Amino acid sequence: MELRTLRYFVAVAEELHFGRAAVRLHMSQPPLSRAIKQLETELGAALFHRSSAGVTLTPVGAVLLDEARALLGHADRVRVRVAAAAGTATLTVGILGDSTDPDAARLAGAYSRRHPDVEVHIRETDLTDPTCGLHAGLVDIALTRGPFDETGLTVHELRADPVGALLRADDPLSRRDSLKLADLADRRWFLFPEGTDPVWQSYWNGGEPREGPVVRAVQECRQAVLWNGTVGMTLVDHEPPEGLTVVPLIDMEPSRVVVAWHEGDTNPLVRSFLEIATAAYRGGGAATSRPAPP
């Protein structure tokens, strides 16, 4: 069994969907299906139950999934230890500023335990660069929020957080149980500096062109709301500073926490980061104090 084929199998086993697994692996579905069929032939057993309702693991497939994860993890650790012995085991991670995400802290702890010999460099960025240096080639992987221009990148969602409007506590709309974007249409919103990713800017402006003060950081967003009555956007579960309040927006898409890396990057440290991040965020609870404007 080749490691590549095992990676194919793990992707299908985790997604339980050949189409999604193919997208995750950046390949078309027919060669993926053929590879899994060939693996089943080699093993002499079916790995998946296939039906109109979907795909499920057989008992044999469940055993192989455990073993394949162990084998692939060991293979990655071999590469990392060799790189560490050669003095080249480093990983540069881009992170949005003002992060107090407990899931991120869980990820950091798990990664350091898995790779104690890897030197991790953190590059923190403000809200003007949602890829945290990926497009500029400054980091290997980013722990950030979407959406943004994904050209040349692979993006994996870790969590989706409901979004609300951040308002002054004395704003008449602050007494509402919920709001729609149309309720805020005539208000001033914050803007990011010229040249900021337009997909990112559009999301935080509710998909419409807006007018308002230019900000670069989370604290500047909050101050714009506090001093100017500007409409801010934040996470519903975020505890607002004194003088501000959050009202859920029922027609705003959730803010996605994502891991992003360069398309086609085969660095085992990047792959391991993704695996550990997926486990760390799957084990987390509700969003609290996440980094998001403002």
C-alpha positions as CSV (number, residue, x, y, z in Angstrom):
1,M,0.0,0.0,0.0
2,E,1.4,3.4,-1.0
3,L,1.1,6.3,1.4
4,R,-0.6,8.3,-1.3
5,T,-3.3,5.7,-1.6
6,L,-3.8,5.7,2.2
7,R,-4.1,9.5,2.1
8,Y,-6.9,9.1,-0.5
9,F,-8.6,6.5,1.7
10,V,-8.4,8.7,4.8
11,A,-9.9,11.6,3.0
12,V,-12.9,9.6,1.8
13,A,-13.3,8.0,5.2
14,E,-13.3,11.4,6.9
15,E,-15.6,13.1,4.4
16,L,-17.8,10.1,3.8
17,H,-18.3,11.5,0.3
18,F,-16.1,10.9,-2.8
19,G,-16.9,14.3,-4.3
20,R,-15.9,16.3,-1.2
21,A,-12.8,14.1,-0.7
22,A,-11.8,14.8,-4.3
23,V,-12.1,18.5,-3.7
24,R,-10.0,18.2,-0.5
25,L,-7.3,16.3,-2.4
26,H,-7.4,18.6,-5.4
27,M,-8.1,15.9,-7.9
28,S,-11.1,14.7,-10.0
29,Q,-13.4,12.0,-8.6
30,P,-12.9,9.2,-11.2
31,P,-9.2,8.6,-10.4
32,L,-10.0,8.8,-6.7
33,S,-12.7,6.1,-7.0
34,R,-10.4,3.9,-9.1
35,A,-7.7,4.2,-6.4
36,I,-10.1,3.2,-3.6
37,K,-11.4,0.3,-5.7
38,Q,-7.8,-0.9,-6.4
39,L,-7.0,-0.6,-2.6
40,E,-10.1,-2.8,-1.9
41,T,-8.9,-5.3,-4.5
42,E,-5.5,-5.4,-2.9
43,L,-6.9,-6.0,0.6
44,G,-9.6,-8.4,-0.6
45,A,-12.3,-6.6,1.3
46,A,-14.8,-3.7,0.9
47,L,-13.9,-0.6,2.7
48,F,-17.1,1.4,2.2
49,H,-20.8,0.7,1.9
50,R,-22.0,2.7,-1.1
51,S,-25.7,3.5,-1.5
52,S,-28.0,6.2,-2.7
53,A,-28.0,7.5,0.9
54,G,-24.3,8.0,0.9
55,V,-21.0,6.3,1.9
56,T,-20.3,4.6,5.2
57,L,-17.3,2.7,6.5
58,T,-17.4,-1.1,6.7
59,P,-15.9,-2.7,9.8
60,V,-12.8,-3.4,7.7
61,G,-12.7,0.2,6.7
62,A,-12.9,1.4,10.3
63,V,-9.9,-0.8,11.2
64,L,-7.9,0.5,8.2
65,L,-8.8,4.1,9.1
66,D,-7.2,3.8,12.5
67,E,-4.1,2.1,11.1
68,A,-3.8,4.5,8.1
69,R,-3.9,7.5,10.4
70,A,-1.2,5.9,12.5
71,L,1.0,5.1,9.5
72,L,0.6,8.5,7.9
73,G,1.3,10.2,11.2
74,H,4.4,8.2,11.7
75,A,5.5,9.0,8.1
76,D,5.1,12.7,8.8
77,R,7.0,12.5,12.0
78,V,9.9,10.7,10.2
79,R,10.1,13.6,7.8
80,V,9.9,16.2,10.6
81,R,12.6,14.5,12.7
82,V,14.9,14.3,9.7
83,A,14.3,17.9,9.0
84,A,14.9,18.7,12.7
85,A,18.2,16.8,12.6
86,A,19.2,18.9,9.5
87,G,18.2,22.1,11.3
88,T,15.4,22.9,8.9
89,A,12.3,22.1,10.9
90,T,10.5,25.5,11.1
91,L,7.0,26.6,10.4
92,T,5.7,30.1,10.0
93,V,2.1,30.6,10.9
94,G,0.1,33.7,10.1
95,I,-2.6,34.8,12.7
96,L,-5.0,37.7,12.8
97,G,-4.3,40.1,15.6
98,D,-6.1,40.3,18.9
99,S,-6.7,36.6,19.0
100,T,-7.9,35.1,22.3
101,D,-9.5,32.1,20.8
102,P,-9.3,29.1,23.2
103,D,-9.4,26.7,20.3
104,A,-6.3,28.4,19.0
105,A,-4.6,27.9,22.3
106,R,-5.6,24.2,22.3
107,L,-4.1,23.9,18.8
108,A,-0.8,25.5,19.9
109,G,-0.5,23.1,22.8
110,A,-1.3,20.1,20.7
111,Y,1.1,21.1,17.9
112,S,4.0,21.7,20.3
113,R,3.4,18.3,21.9
114,R,3.3,16.6,18.5
115,H,6.4,18.5,17.2
116,P,8.5,19.5,20.1
117,D,11.6,20.0,17.9
118,V,9.9,22.3,15.4
119,E,10.4,26.0,15.8
120,V,7.1,27.8,15.1
121,H,7.3,31.5,14.0
122,I,4.1,33.5,14.4
123,R,3.4,36.5,12.1
124,E,0.5,38.5,13.5
125,T,-1.4,40.8,11.1
126,D,-4.0,43.4,11.3
127,L,-7.4,43.3,9.6
128,T,-6.1,44.6,6.3
129,D,-4.6,41.2,5.4
130,P,-7.0,38.3,6.0
131,T,-4.5,35.8,4.5
132,C,-2.0,36.9,7.2
133,G,0.9,37.0,4.6
134,L,0.1,33.9,2.5
135,H,-0.4,35.8,-0.7
136,A,2.8,37.7,-0.1
137,G,4.7,34.5,0.6
138,L,5.5,35.5,4.1
139,V,4.0,32.5,5.9
140,D,3.6,28.8,5.4
141,I,0.0,28.5,6.7
142,A,-2.6,30.9,8.2
143,L,-5.1,30.5,11.0
144,T,-7.6,33.2,10.0
145,R,-11.1,34.0,9.0
146,G,-12.8,34.0,5.6
147,P,-13.9,35.0,3.1
148,F,-11.0,36.3,1.0
149,D,-9.4,35.8,-2.4
150,E,-8.5,32.1,-2.4
151,T,-6.5,32.2,-5.7
152,G,-3.5,29.8,-5.3
153,L,-4.6,28.8,-1.9
154,T,-6.3,25.8,-0.3
155,V,-8.8,26.7,2.5
156,H,-10.2,24.4,5.1
157,E,-13.1,25.5,7.4
158,L,-12.7,24.8,11.1
159,R,-15.7,26.5,12.6
160,A,-18.5,29.0,11.7
161,D,-19.5,31.7,14.2
162,P,-22.7,33.7,14.1
163,V,-22.2,37.4,13.5
164,G,-24.0,40.4,15.0
165,A,-24.0,44.2,14.8
166,L,-21.8,46.0,17.4
167,L,-23.6,49.1,18.5
168,R,-23.4,51.7,21.2
169,A,-25.4,50.7,24.2
170,D,-27.5,53.8,23.9
171,D,-28.3,53.2,20.2
172,P,-32.1,52.7,19.6
173,L,-31.4,49.5,17.7
174,S,-29.4,48.0,20.6
175,R,-32.7,47.1,22.3
176,R,-33.8,44.8,19.5
177,D,-33.5,41.0,19.9
178,S,-32.2,40.7,16.3
179,L,-31.6,42.8,13.2
180,K,-31.4,42.4,9.5
181,L,-28.8,44.1,7.3
182,A,-31.6,46.3,5.8
183,D,-32.1,47.8,9.3
184,L,-28.6,49.2,9.1
185,A,-28.7,50.4,5.5
186,D,-28.6,54.1,6.3
187,R,-25.8,53.9,8.9
188,R,-22.1,54.5,8.6
189,W,-19.9,51.4,8.7
190,F,-16.2,51.0,9.2
191,L,-14.0,50.6,6.1
192,F,-10.6,49.0,5.7
193,P,-7.7,50.9,3.9
194,E,-7.6,51.0,0.1
195,G,-6.1,47.9,-1.3
196,T,-7.6,45.5,1.3
197,D,-8.9,42.3,-0.1
198,P,-12.3,43.3,-1.7
199,V,-14.0,39.9,-0.8
200,W,-13.0,40.4,2.9
201,Q,-14.2,44.1,2.8
202,S,-17.5,43.2,1.2
203,Y,-18.2,40.5,3.8
204,W,-17.7,42.9,6.8
205,N,-19.8,45.5,5.1
206,G,-22.7,43.2,4.6
207,G,-22.2,42.9,0.8
208,E,-23.0,46.6,0.1
209,P,-20.8,49.6,-0.5
210,R,-20.6,51.7,2.7
211,E,-19.2,54.9,4.0
212,G,-17.4,55.5,7.3
213,P,-14.1,55.8,9.1
214,V,-11.1,53.7,7.9
215,V,-9.7,51.3,10.5
216,R,-7.0,48.7,10.6
217,A,-7.3,46.8,13.9
218,V,-10.0,45.3,16.2
219,Q,-9.5,48.0,18.8
220,E,-9.9,50.7,16.1
221,C,-13.2,49.1,15.0
222,R,-14.5,49.2,18.6
223,Q,-13.4,52.8,19.1
224,A,-15.1,53.8,15.8
225,V,-18.4,52.4,17.2
226,L,-17.9,54.0,20.6
227,W,-16.9,57.5,19.5
228,N,-18.8,57.8,16.2
229,G,-21.8,55.5,16.5
230,T,-20.4,53.6,13.5
231,V,-21.9,50.2,12.8
232,G,-19.4,47.5,13.7
233,M,-19.5,43.8,13.1
234,T,-18.5,41.1,15.6
235,L,-19.3,37.7,16.8
236,V,-22.6,37.1,18.6
237,D,-20.8,35.3,21.5
238,H,-18.2,38.0,21.8
239,E,-18.3,39.9,25.1
240,P,-18.4,43.6,24.0
241,P,-16.5,46.3,25.9
242,E,-18.3,48.6,28.3
243,G,-20.6,51.0,26.4
244,L,-21.2,48.6,23.5
245,T,-23.6,45.8,22.8
246,V,-24.1,43.1,20.2
247,V,-27.4,42.4,18.4
248,P,-27.5,39.2,16.2
249,L,-27.9,39.7,12.5
250,I,-30.2,37.0,11.2
251,D,-29.4,37.4,7.5
252,M,-25.6,37.6,7.8
253,E,-23.5,34.6,6.8
254,P,-21.4,33.2,9.7
255,S,-17.8,34.2,10.1
256,R,-15.7,31.1,9.2
257,V,-12.5,30.2,11.1
258,V,-10.2,28.7,8.5
259,V,-6.8,27.2,7.9
260,A,-5.3,28.3,4.6
261,W,-2.0,27.3,2.9
262,H,-0.4,27.4,-0.6
263,E,-2.1,25.1,-3.1
264,G,0.0,22.0,-3.8
265,D,2.2,22.5,-0.7
266,T,3.4,19.1,0.5
267,N,5.2,20.2,3.6
268,P,4.4,17.6,6.3
269,L,4.4,20.3,9.0
270,V,1.6,22.1,7.1
271,R,-0.4,18.9,6.7
272,S,0.2,18.1,10.4
273,F,-1.0,21.6,11.4
274,L,-4.2,21.0,9.5
275,E,-4.9,17.7,11.1
276,I,-4.2,19.0,14.6
277,A,-6.2,22.1,14.0
278,T,-9.2,20.1,12.8
279,A,-9.1,18.0,16.0
280,A,-8.6,21.0,18.2
281,Y,-11.5,22.9,16.8
282,R,-13.7,19.8,16.7
283,G,-13.2,19.4,20.4
284,G,-13.9,23.1,21.2
285,G,-17.1,24.6,22.6
286,A,-19.0,27.7,21.7
287,A,-17.1,30.7,20.4
288,T,-15.9,33.1,23.0
289,S,-13.7,36.1,22.6
290,R,-12.8,35.3,19.0
291,P,-10.8,37.7,16.8
292,A,-13.2,39.4,14.5
293,P,-14.0,43.0,13.6
294,P,-14.4,44.8,15.8
